[in-house]
Amino acid sequence: MTDCKDSLRWAADMETLVKARLVADYVAANWTIGAVARIQPTPASWNIAAILVDTIFQAGLNYRTVVLPRVIAVTNAFPEVASLVEFKQAMRTPKFAAALAWSHPEKPKRLRQLVGFLRLQGVDTLSELRGWVSASRNRVALLTVRGVGYKTVDYLCRLLGISAIAVDRHAQELLRLAGVGAHGYLEARRILEFAADLLLLNRWTFDRVMWQTMSVRAG
């Protein structure tokens, strides 16, 4: 039985690698990477409020017109937020509600739940959050938070400058253009991870270039 499972796993890995080669070949033929390949992973912001608002609001919304303006507004309203304790205090203020400008209760509720969960894990500062999320067992634990799925976890990693690929609509379009199908989120992510490796790109860098290239293509 063990040998059978090992054979199936090997076959699945080979299929994933073949698909990753197709993606890598498409990227090499159609993208201009150049100096971008030398960019090292770095957090999108050093403001923990901005990072977490971005993380929770990105799912299912237009980033440029809906999410980004709110991330900027929160950053401008609370430029010195350096810890989750400070962020929890900020979230209770009318100033935060005005910056967020969001009437439906669900996403703000998820934001509060995520902050509360992280505090229970002993996380407070951005550096502590980066260290905590870097452990795979903690990324699995994040999936227990309401509204947090694989993509949200990977997206948070990307915002924190941790090597990860978030499979969004741009990633799905890249797979389509490369003639590659994937059975669910995890296989799609693995294909893209292997493609980045084949291109000798850090996965964070690949994700960044993919998002920039495909978003421009989408208009």
N, C-alpha and C positions, 0 to 999 in steps of 0.2 A: 504493500500500500504506500509506503514511504517513497519507494522508487517511482511509483506511478505519479504521485503528487509532484515529485521533483521533476519528472519529465514534462508534466503539464505546465509547471512553472517556467521551465526552460523554454518551452515552445511559446508561451505567452510573452516572455521577455524578448525572444527573437522576433516575434510579430511586431511588438512595440518598437524594437530597434529598426526594423525595416520601414515602418511608418515614420519614425523619427528621421531616417535618412532622406525620405521624400520631402519632409518639411525643411530639413537643413539644405537640401539641394535647391528648393524653391527660394529660400531666403538668400542663399549665396548668389543666385541668379538675378534676383529682383530687388533686393534691398541695398541701400548704401549705408554701411556701418562705419567704416573708417575709424576716426578718432574716438567715436562713442564707445568702442570696445575697451578703451582704457579707463573709462569712468568707473570709479570704485563705489561700491554700495555705501549709501549714506542716508540718514533719515530725511524724510520729506520736510520735516519741521522739528524744531526742538521744543515746540509748545505741545504738551501732552493733551491739552484740550482739543487742539486742531487735529491731532492724530486720531483721537477717538471719535470725534464728530465725523470726520472723513470716513472712518471705518464703518460706522453704523449707517450713515446716510447714503453711501455709494450704491447699495443694493437696489436695483430696479429703478434708478433715477438717472436722468441725464446729468453727466458730471459737470460739464462746462456751464450749463444754464441753471442748475438747481443746487448741486452739491458744492461746487467750488465757491460760489458767492457766500454761502453760509460758513464754510471753513474760514474764508477771509474775514468775514464779519466777526466771528467768534475770536479769531486771532487778534483783530484790531481792538475788540472790546476788552479782551483779557490777555494782553501781550506778555505778562509776567507769570502766567500760570506754569509752575514747575513741578507740581505734584498732584496726585489724585485727591489728597485731602483738600488742597486749595480748589481743585476743580469741583469737588462736591459742594463746597461752599458757594462757588460761582453759579452753579446750576440752580441754586435756590433763589437767585436774584431776578428781578424784572429785567435787568440789563441783559442777562443771558437769554431770557425769553425773547427780548426784542432783537438780539443779534441772530438768534436761530430763526425767528419769523416762521414758525411752523405750527399749524393749528391742530393737526391730527396727533393724538396722544401716543401712538404706537412707537414711533422711532425715538422720541425723547425718553419713553419708558425703557426701551431696550438699551439706550445709552446709560441710563441710571443703573440698570441691572448689570451691565458690563463693568461699570466703575465699581459697583458694590462687590461683584465677584472678584475682581482683581485685588481689591483691598483685603478681602478675606484670604487671598493667597499671599498676603504680605507685600504686595507690590505698591509702590508709591511714586517713585520718580521714573523718568523716561529711561534712564540707564537700567533701572531695576526691571522695567517692563521689557526692554530688549533682552536682557539676560534671561528672564523668565520664559519669554516666548521662544527663545532659541532652543529650549529643551522640547523634544518631540512629545513627551508625555503631557506637557503643559498645553501644547497645541491641541491635543486630543481633548483635554479637560475643557478647553474653550468651547468645544462643540456642544457642551451641556447648557450653555447660555442661550436663552431664547433669542431666536433670530440670527444666530451665528452658525454658519455652515462652513464647508471646506473653503469656498471662495473667499468668504469674509476673513477667515484665519490667514489664508495666503495673502490677501490684500493687506491685512495688518502687518504681516511680515515685510511686505514690500515697502510700506510706509516707514517702517522702522529701520530699513536698510539691511534687512536679513535676506539672504539668498532664497528666493521663492518665485514661483510663477502662478499668477492668479488667472484662472481660465474664465475670461469674460467673453462678451460677444465678439470682440476683436480677435481673441485667440481662436474662437470657433470659426471665424471667417478665414483665418490663416490656414487652419486645417482643411477647410473646404477648398481653398485655392490650390493647396498642395495635393488635392485628391485623396485626402486621408479621412477615414471615419474612425470614430472612437466610441466605445461603449461606456458612456458615463463620464463624470467629472474626473475621477481618479486616473482613468486610462488616458484621457486627453492631457492631463497635467504631466503624466509620466512621459508621453510622447514628446511634449514640448521640452521637458527637462533633458531628455536624451538628445533632442535636436540642438539645444544650447551647448551641451557637452561636445557634440560632434563638431560644432562650429568654434569650439574653444572659447566660448563666452561664459562669463559668470551668469548664472540663471537670473539674478536680479537685473543685470544689464540687458540680457535677452528680453526679459519682460518689459523693461522700460522702452527699448527700441521697438518692440512689437506694438506696444500701446501707441507710441508716437506715430509709427509708420501706418498702422492700420486705421487710426483715428483720422489722419489726414486723408487717407484713401476714401474713407466713408463720408468725408465732408462734414 
